[in-house]
Amino acid sequence: MSDNQIINSNALSLSINSNEIQRLGVQLINILSDVIKNVSLLTTKGNANYSIDISNIPSGTYFIYIKSEFNLIQRTKFVVLK
């Protein structure tokens, strides 16, 4: 997922390439720093695609934080337009 991506669907698509099977935490956060959604993903080795339901999230600017057990892996901004 690239920064400032505009999403006009009911699902957020993530492509994750992992060297190992691991549990990742995904948080969707609004611009007021409120956690809107928490999702736990179990990755597979290699590249895999995941979908997160955002049908109940209103239009606005959000951040997605992807974290492993010990580290922040990625922080990306995205915009939802409905």
N, CA, C and O atoms as a Tinker XYZ file with bonds, in Angstrom:
   328  protein
     1  N      0.850000   -1.169000    0.000000    73     2
     2  CA     0.000000    0.000000    0.000000    64     1     3
     3  C      0.897000    1.233000    0.000000    63     2     4     5
     4  O      1.830000    1.324000    0.798000    81     3
     5  N      0.621000    2.173000   -0.884000    73     3     6
     6  CA     1.430000    3.380000   -0.966000    64     5     7
     7  C      0.780000    4.509000   -0.169000    63     6     8     9
     8  O     -0.428000    4.507000    0.069000    81     7
     9  N      1.606000    5.470000    0.235000    73     7    10
    10  CA     1.114000    6.624000    0.984000    64     9    11
    11  C      0.113000    7.416000    0.157000    63    10    12    13
    12  O      0.250000    7.527000   -1.061000    81    11
    13  N     -0.893000    7.966000    0.824000    73    11    14
    14  CA    -1.914000    8.819000    0.227000    64    13    15
    15  C     -2.786000    8.103000   -0.801000    63    14    16    17
    16  O     -3.344000    8.737000   -1.697000    81    15
    17  N     -2.899000    6.814000   -0.673000    73    15    18
    18  CA    -3.767000    6.056000   -1.572000    64    17    19
    19  C     -5.223000    6.425000   -1.304000    63    18    20    21
    20  O     -5.630000    6.562000   -0.150000    81    19
    21  N     -5.994000    6.581000   -2.351000    73    19    22
    22  CA    -7.414000    6.899000   -2.235000    64    21    23
    23  C     -8.202000    5.609000   -2.430000    63    22    24    25
    24  O     -8.032000    4.900000   -3.422000    81    23
    25  N     -9.064000    5.323000   -1.467000    73    23    26
    26  CA    -9.842000    4.089000   -1.486000    64    25    27
    27  C    -11.312000    4.443000   -1.565000    63    26    28    29
    28  O    -11.822000    5.169000   -0.712000    81    27
    29  N    -11.998000    3.941000   -2.574000    73    27    30
    30  CA   -13.431000    4.210000   -2.716000    64    29    31
    31  C    -14.219000    2.907000   -2.781000    63    30    32    33
    32  O    -15.212000    2.795000   -3.499000    81    31
    33  N    -13.750000    1.923000   -2.012000    73    31    34
    34  CA   -14.450000    0.642000   -1.946000    64    33    35
    35  C    -14.710000    0.305000   -0.475000    63    34    36    37
    36  O    -14.393000    1.094000    0.415000    81    35
    37  N    -15.280000   -0.854000   -0.235000    73    35    38
    38  CA   -15.583000   -1.281000    1.127000    64    37    39
    39  C    -14.505000   -2.182000    1.713000    63    38    40    41
    40  O    -14.687000   -2.761000    2.785000    81    39
    41  N    -13.381000   -2.299000    1.007000    73    39    42
    42  CA   -12.302000   -3.160000    1.491000    64    41    43
    43  C    -10.953000   -2.491000    1.277000    63    42    44    45
    44  O    -10.718000   -1.836000    0.262000    81    43
    45  N    -10.090000   -2.667000    2.238000    73    43    46
    46  CA    -8.718000   -2.190000    2.163000    64    45    47
    47  C     -7.858000   -3.394000    1.821000    63    46    48    49
    48  O     -7.852000   -4.374000    2.565000    81    47
    49  N     -7.134000   -3.343000    0.715000    73    47    50
    50  CA    -6.306000   -4.465000    0.269000    64    49    51
    51  C     -4.860000   -4.253000    0.679000    63    50    52    53
    52  O     -4.280000   -3.191000    0.453000    81    51
    53  N     -4.289000   -5.288000    1.286000    73    51    54
    54  CA    -2.886000   -5.248000    1.694000    64    53    55
    55  C     -2.146000   -6.397000    1.033000    63    54    56    57
    56  O     -2.657000   -7.514000    0.961000    81    55
    57  N     -0.955000   -6.124000    0.557000    73    55    58
    58  CA    -0.068000   -7.152000    0.041000    64    57    59
    59  C      1.147000   -7.185000    0.969000    63    58    60    61
    60  O      1.855000   -6.189000    1.112000    81    59
    61  N      1.379000   -8.335000    1.595000    73    59    62
    62  CA     2.459000   -8.445000    2.577000    64    61    63
    63  C      3.396000   -9.559000    2.156000    63    62    64    65
    64  O      2.967000  -10.684000    1.897000    81    63
    65  N      4.681000   -9.236000    2.089000    73    63    66
    66  CA     5.714000  -10.208000    1.783000    64    65    67
    67  C      6.457000  -10.503000    3.081000    63    66    68    69
    68  O      7.060000   -9.608000    3.672000    81    67
    69  N      6.413000  -11.738000    3.516000    73    67    70
    70  CA     7.007000  -12.108000    4.796000    64    69    71
    71  C      8.001000  -13.249000    4.617000    63    70    72    73
    72  O      7.792000  -14.155000    3.810000    81    71
    73  N      9.088000  -13.186000    5.384000    73    71    74
    74  CA    10.093000  -14.252000    5.351000    64    73    75
    75  C      9.718000  -15.419000    6.243000    63    74    76    77
    76  O     10.342000  -16.479000    6.184000    81    75
    77  N      8.695000  -15.225000    7.073000    73    75    78
    78  CA     8.303000  -16.260000    8.017000    64    77    79
    79  C      6.816000  -16.153000    8.340000    63    78    80    81
    80  O      6.176000  -15.145000    8.042000    81    79
    81  N      6.286000  -17.185000    8.942000    73    79    82
    82  CA     4.914000  -17.132000    9.429000    64    81    83
    83  C      4.936000  -16.328000   10.723000    63    82    84    85
    84  O      5.683000  -16.643000   11.650000    81    83
    85  N      4.114000  -15.295000   10.774000    73    83    86
    86  CA     4.078000  -14.461000   11.973000    64    85    87
    87  C      2.725000  -13.787000   12.117000    63    86    88    89
    88  O      1.983000  -13.643000   11.145000    81    87
    89  N      2.415000  -13.381000   13.324000    73    87    90
    90  CA     1.172000  -12.665000   13.586000    64    89    91
    91  C      1.483000  -11.170000   13.537000    63    90    92    93
    92  O      2.410000  -10.689000   14.188000    81    91
    93  N      0.683000  -10.448000   12.747000    73    91    94
    94  CA     0.831000   -9.001000   12.644000    64    93    95
    95  C     -0.423000   -8.325000   13.176000    63    94    96    97
    96  O     -1.534000   -8.822000   12.991000    81    95
    97  N     -0.240000   -7.204000   13.827000    73    95    98
    98  CA    -1.354000   -6.385000   14.258000    64    97    99
    99  C     -1.521000   -5.237000   13.284000    63    98   100   101
   100  O     -0.548000   -4.580000   12.913000    81    99
   101  N     -2.748000   -4.995000   12.873000    73    99   102
   102  CA    -3.048000   -3.903000   11.946000    64   101   103
   103  C     -4.025000   -2.970000   12.647000    63   102   104   105
   104  O     -5.086000   -3.398000   13.103000    81   103
   105  N     -3.662000   -1.691000   12.730000    73   103   106
   106  CA    -4.543000   -0.694000   13.329000    64   105   107
   107  C     -4.891000    0.358000   12.295000    63   106   108   109
   108  O     -4.020000    0.847000   11.576000    81   107
   109  N     -6.171000    0.708000   12.222000    73   107   110
   110  CA    -6.624000    1.836000   11.417000    64   109   111
   111  C     -6.920000    2.964000   12.383000    63   110   112   113
   112  O     -7.695000    2.796000   13.325000    81   111
   113  N     -6.306000    4.114000   12.153000    73   111   114
   114  CA    -6.382000    5.244000   13.075000    64   113   115
   115  C     -6.801000    6.481000   12.306000    63   114   116   117
   116  O     -6.280000    6.745000   11.223000    81   115
   117  N     -7.747000    7.249000   12.858000    73   115   118
   118  CA    -8.172000    8.487000   12.185000    64   117   119
   119  C     -7.216000    9.627000   12.516000    63   118   120   121
   120  O     -6.272000    9.442000   13.284000    81   119
   121  N     -7.454000   10.801000   11.944000    73   119   122
   122  CA    -6.524000   11.918000   12.124000    64   121   123
   123  C     -6.575000   12.503000   13.536000    63   122   124   125
   124  O     -5.732000   13.324000   13.897000    81   123
   125  N     -7.560000   12.085000   14.333000    73   123   126
   126  CA    -7.634000   12.508000   15.736000    64   125   127
   127  C     -6.928000   11.507000   16.653000    63   126   128   129
   128  O     -6.997000   11.624000   17.877000    81   127
   129  N     -6.256000   10.531000   16.063000    73   127   130
   130  CA    -5.526000    9.468000   16.764000    64   129   131
   131  C     -6.427000    8.461000   17.461000    63   130   132   133
   132  O     -5.982000    7.751000   18.363000    81   131
   133  N     -7.697000    8.392000   17.051000    73   131   134
   134  CA    -8.611000    7.376000   17.575000    64   133   135
   135  C     -8.410000    6.083000   16.801000    63   134   136   137
   136  O     -8.348000    6.094000   15.571000    81   135
   137  N     -8.309000    4.975000   17.512000    73   135   138
   138  CA    -8.210000    3.680000   16.852000    64   137   139
   139  C     -9.602000    3.299000   16.356000    63   138   140   141
   140  O    -10.530000    3.140000   17.149000    81   139
   141  N     -9.737000    3.157000   15.058000    73   139   142
   142  CA   -11.015000    2.848000   14.417000    64   141   143
   143  C    -11.221000    1.345000   14.296000    63   142   144   145
   144  O    -12.341000    0.847000   14.413000    81   143
   145  N    -10.123000    0.627000   14.059000    73   143   146
   146  CA   -10.239000   -0.820000   13.847000    64   145   147
   147  C     -8.916000   -1.483000   14.194000    63   146   148   149
   148  O     -7.846000   -0.967000   13.873000    81   147
   149  N     -9.001000   -2.635000   14.854000    73   147   150
   150  CA    -7.850000   -3.498000   15.130000    64   149   151
   151  C     -8.087000   -4.833000   14.444000    63   150   152   153
   152  O     -9.160000   -5.424000   14.567000    81   151
   153  N     -7.078000   -5.301000   13.722000    73   151   154
   154  CA    -7.172000   -6.581000   13.029000    64   153   155
   155  C     -5.878000   -7.342000   13.284000    63   154   156   157
   156  O     -4.796000   -6.754000   13.295000    81   155
   157  N     -5.991000   -8.633000   13.486000    73   155   158
   158  CA    -4.833000   -9.494000   13.630000    64   157   159
   159  C     -4.737000  -10.372000   12.387000    63   158   160   161
   160  O     -5.718000  -10.992000   11.979000    81   159
   161  N     -3.542000  -10.419000   11.786000    73   159   162
   162  CA    -3.315000  -11.231000   10.590000    64   161   163
   163  C     -2.231000  -12.256000   10.868000    63   162   164   165
   164  O     -1.221000  -11.946000   11.498000    81   163
   165  N     -2.437000  -13.457000   10.406000    73   163   166
   166  CA    -1.402000  -14.477000   10.462000    64   165   167
   167  C     -0.833000  -14.594000    9.049000    63   166   168   169
   168  O     -1.514000  -15.047000    8.130000    81   167
   169  N      0.416000  -14.181000    8.889000    73   167   170
   170  CA     1.022000  -14.177000    7.563000    64   169   171
   171  C      1.521000  -15.568000    7.191000    63   170   172   173
   172  O      1.694000  -16.441000    8.041000    81   171
   173  N      1.741000  -15.739000    5.917000    73   171   174
   174  CA     2.375000  -16.940000    5.402000    64   173   175
   175  C      3.739000  -16.545000    4.865000    63   174   176   177
   176  O      4.017000  -15.360000    4.683000    81   175
   177  N      4.586000  -17.523000    4.613000    73   175   178
   178  CA     5.878000  -17.230000    3.986000    64   177   179
   179  C      5.622000  -16.792000    2.552000    63   178   180   181
   180  O      4.790000  -17.373000    1.854000    81   179
   181  N      6.337000  -15.770000    2.121000    73   179   182
   182  CA     6.185000  -15.275000    0.768000    64   181   183
   183  C      5.180000  -14.144000    0.697000    63   182   184   185
   184  O      4.863000  -13.517000    1.708000    81   183
   185  N      4.685000  -13.889000   -0.492000    73   183   186
   186  CA     3.770000  -12.776000   -0.724000    64   185   187
   187  C      2.326000  -13.263000   -0.614000    63   186   188   189
   188  O      1.959000  -14.289000   -1.188000    81   187
   189  N      1.516000  -12.515000    0.130000    73   187   190
   190  CA     0.108000  -12.872000    0.280000    64   189   191
   191  C     -0.735000  -11.596000    0.316000    63   190   192   193
   192  O     -0.270000  -10.541000    0.746000    81   191
   193  N     -1.964000  -11.712000   -0.136000    73   191   194
   194  CA    -2.888000  -10.573000   -0.145000    64   193   195
   195  C     -3.945000  -10.751000    0.933000    63   194   196   197
   196  O     -4.443000  -11.853000    1.162000    81   195
   197  N     -4.276000   -9.652000    1.587000    73   195   198
   198  CA    -5.255000   -9.640000    2.666000    64   197   199
   199  C     -6.253000   -8.522000    2.398000    63   198   200   201
   200  O     -5.928000   -7.526000    1.752000    81   199
   201  N     -7.455000   -8.695000    2.895000    73   199   202
   202  CA    -8.507000   -7.705000    2.712000    64   201   203
   203  C     -9.096000   -7.369000    4.080000    63   202   204   205
   204  O     -9.397000   -8.262000    4.873000    81   203
   205  N     -9.256000   -6.076000    4.346000    73   203   206
   206  CA    -9.838000   -5.612000    5.609000    64   205   207
   207  C    -11.113000   -4.853000    5.290000    63   206   208   209
   208  O    -11.110000   -3.930000    4.475000    81   207
   209  N    -12.191000   -5.243000    5.929000    73   207   210
   210  CA   -13.493000   -4.607000    5.721000    64   209   211
   211  C    -13.473000   -3.182000    6.294000    63   210   212   213
   212  O    -13.209000   -2.983000    7.480000    81   211
   213  N    -13.755000   -2.203000    5.437000    73   211   214
   214  CA   -13.848000   -0.811000    5.895000    64   213   215
   215  C    -15.206000   -0.213000    5.512000    63   214   216   217
   216  O    -15.344000    1.002000    5.372000    81   215
   217  N    -16.196000   -1.083000    5.346000    73   215   218
   218  CA   -17.520000   -0.615000    4.907000    64   217   219
   219  C    -18.183000    0.310000    5.915000    63   218   220   221
   220  O    -19.009000    1.140000    5.535000    81   219
   221  N    -17.839000    0.185000    7.195000    73   219   222
   222  CA   -18.451000    1.037000    8.213000    64   221   223
   223  C    -17.603000    2.260000    8.551000    63   222   224   225
   224  O    -17.926000    2.991000    9.487000    81   223
   225  N    -16.540000    2.489000    7.815000    73   223   226
   226  CA   -15.669000    3.634000    8.070000    64   225   227
   227  C    -16.075000    4.784000    7.151000    63   226   228   229
   228  O    -16.128000    4.612000    5.933000    81   227
   229  N    -16.363000    5.961000    7.727000    73   227   230
   230  CA   -16.778000    7.089000    6.897000    64   229   231
   231  C    -15.621000    7.681000    6.090000    63   230   232   233
   232  O    -14.454000    7.377000    6.341000    81   231
   233  N    -15.956000    8.517000    5.134000    73   231   234
   234  CA   -14.938000    9.212000    4.349000    64   233   235
   235  C    -14.025000    9.999000    5.279000    63   234   236   237
   236  O    -14.469000   10.554000    6.285000    81   235
   237  N    -12.756000   10.038000    4.933000    73   235   238
   238  CA   -11.798000   10.795000    5.739000    64   237   239
   239  C    -10.384000   10.312000    5.515000    63   238   240   241
   240  O    -10.136000    9.427000    4.697000    81   239
   241  N     -9.462000   10.903000    6.251000    73   239   242
   242  CA    -8.046000   10.555000    6.180000    64   241   243
   243  C     -7.706000    9.658000    7.360000    63   242   244   245
   244  O     -8.089000    9.934000    8.498000    81   243
   245  N     -6.989000    8.589000    7.076000    73   243   246
   246  CA    -6.653000    7.592000    8.090000    64   245   247
   247  C     -5.194000    7.179000    7.953000    63   246   248   249
   248  O     -4.546000    7.428000    6.936000    81   247
   249  N     -4.702000    6.543000    9.004000    73   247   250
   250  CA    -3.374000    5.939000    8.992000    64   249   251
   251  C     -3.539000    4.458000    9.273000    63   250   252   253
   252  O     -4.409000    4.048000   10.042000    81   251
   253  N     -2.692000    3.663000    8.640000    73   251   254
   254  CA    -2.658000    2.241000    8.930000    64   253   255
   255  C     -1.288000    1.940000    9.522000    63   254   256   257
   256  O     -0.257000    2.297000    8.952000    81   255
   257  N     -1.294000    1.286000   10.660000    73   255   258
   258  CA    -0.073000    0.846000   11.316000    64   257   259
   259  C     -0.040000   -0.672000   11.253000    63   258   260   261
   260  O     -0.987000   -1.340000   11.669000    81   259
   261  N      1.049000   -1.212000   10.733000    73   259   262
   262  CA     1.247000   -2.650000   10.694000    64   261   263
   263  C      2.423000   -2.950000   11.616000    63   262   264   265
   264  O      3.530000   -2.446000   11.427000    81   263
   265  N      2.152000   -3.789000   12.622000    73   263   266
   266  CA     3.154000   -4.055000   13.650000    64   265   267
   267  C      3.378000   -5.550000   13.814000    63   266   268   269
   268  O      2.442000   -6.349000   13.771000    81   267
   269  N      4.652000   -5.909000   14.004000    73   267   270
   270  CA     4.958000   -7.278000   14.411000    64   269   271
   271  C      4.924000   -7.298000   15.935000    63   270   272   273
   272  O      4.536000   -6.314000   16.564000    81   271
   273  N      5.320000   -8.394000   16.515000    73   271   274
   274  CA     5.299000   -8.496000   17.972000    64   273   275
   275  C      6.183000   -7.428000   18.624000    63   274   276   277
   276  O      5.862000   -6.942000   19.708000    81   275
   277  N      7.287000   -7.060000   17.977000    73   275   278
   278  CA     8.245000   -6.152000   18.593000    64   277   279
   279  C      8.473000   -4.841000   17.841000    63   278   280   281
   280  O      9.043000   -3.909000   18.408000    81   279
   281  N      8.049000   -4.745000   16.588000    73   279   282
   282  CA     8.413000   -3.584000   15.776000    64   281   283
   283  C      7.238000   -3.034000   14.972000    63   282   284   285
   284  O      6.317000   -3.762000   14.600000    81   283
   285  N      7.298000   -1.735000   14.716000    73   283   286
   286  CA     6.404000   -1.118000   13.741000    64   285   287
   287  C      6.999000   -1.407000   12.374000    63   286   288   289
   288  O      8.136000   -1.027000   12.093000    81   287
   289  N      6.234000   -2.078000   11.524000    73   287   290
   290  CA     6.742000   -2.462000   10.208000    64   289   291
   291  C      6.454000   -1.387000    9.179000    63   290   292   293
   292  O      7.308000   -1.058000    8.355000    81   291
   293  N      5.244000   -0.838000    9.228000    73   291   294
   294  CA     4.866000    0.174000    8.238000    64   293   295
   295  C      3.795000    1.091000    8.806000    63   294   296   297
   296  O      2.911000    0.660000    9.547000    81   295
   297  N      3.895000    2.371000    8.439000    73   295   298
   298  CA     2.875000    3.368000    8.749000    64   297   299
   299  C      2.566000    4.071000    7.442000    63   298   300   301
   300  O      3.461000    4.616000    6.795000    81   299
   301  N      1.295000    4.058000    7.051000    73   299   302
   302  CA     0.898000    4.621000    5.769000    64   301   303
   303  C     -0.383000    5.425000    5.945000    63   302   304   305
   304  O     -1.267000    5.054000    6.717000    81   303
   305  N     -0.463000    6.527000    5.219000    73   303   306
   306  CA    -1.674000    7.349000    5.224000    64   305   307
   307  C     -2.520000    6.967000    4.023000    63   306   308   309
   308  O     -1.997000    6.706000    2.939000    81   307
   309  N     -3.855000    6.935000    4.228000    73   307   310
   310  CA    -4.761000    6.685000    3.105000    64   309   311
   311  C     -6.033000    7.495000    3.299000    63   310   312   313
   312  O     -6.344000    7.941000    4.403000    81   311
   313  N     -6.755000    7.674000    2.214000    73   311   314
   314  CA    -7.975000    8.461000    2.216000    64   313   315
   315  C     -9.128000    7.567000    1.766000    63   314   316   317
   316  O     -9.032000    6.861000    0.762000    81   315
   317  N    -10.221000    7.614000    2.531000    73   315   318
   318  CA   -11.433000    6.867000    2.161000    64   317   319
   319  C    -12.436000    7.859000    1.599000    63   318   320   321
   320  O    -12.759000    8.856000    2.246000    81   319
   321  N    -12.931000    7.588000    0.394000    73   319   322
   322  CA   -13.966000    8.403000   -0.252000    64   321   323
   323  C    -15.166000    7.520000   -0.520000    63   322   324   325
   324  O    -15.052000    6.484000   -1.175000    81   323
   325  N    -16.319000    7.934000   -0.012000    73   323   326
   326  CA   -17.548000    7.138000   -0.239000    64   325   327
   327  C    -18.629000    8.022000   -0.781000    63   326   328
   328  O    -19.738000    7.553000   -1.040000    81   327
